[in-house]
């Protein structure tokens, strides 16, 4: 997980990728919660 985070942080599109990954995580949490 740390490796993925550092790759995101060093990317020029860090903000967009961070937002995208946060959205994916949120969706996974919602799915896990609903199931």
C-alpha atoms as one frame of an Amber mdcrd trajectory, in Angstrom:
protein
   0.000   0.000   0.000   2.820   2.408   0.862   4.408   1.745  -2.530   1.165
   2.672  -4.302   0.859   5.806  -2.189   4.383   6.995  -2.997   3.803   6.305
  -6.699   0.667   8.455  -6.552   2.474  11.221  -4.663   5.318  11.396  -7.189
   2.937  11.555 -10.136   2.204  14.905 -11.821  -1.476  13.979 -11.684  -1.297
  13.297  -7.957  -4.486  15.173  -7.093  -6.546  13.469  -9.785  -5.191  10.031
  -8.937  -5.716  10.625  -5.226  -9.304  11.627  -5.866  -9.851   8.602  -8.099
  -8.382   6.170  -5.572 -10.391   7.752  -2.752 -13.553   7.279  -4.798 -12.690
   3.641  -5.471 -11.995   3.011  -1.804 -15.272   4.659  -0.838 -17.183   2.516
  -3.331 -15.529  -0.617  -1.970 -16.450   0.391   1.577 -20.055   1.018   0.572
 -20.227  -2.328  -1.229 -18.746  -4.123   1.764 -21.175  -2.340   4.077 -24.233
  -3.150   1.970 -23.401  -6.793   1.369
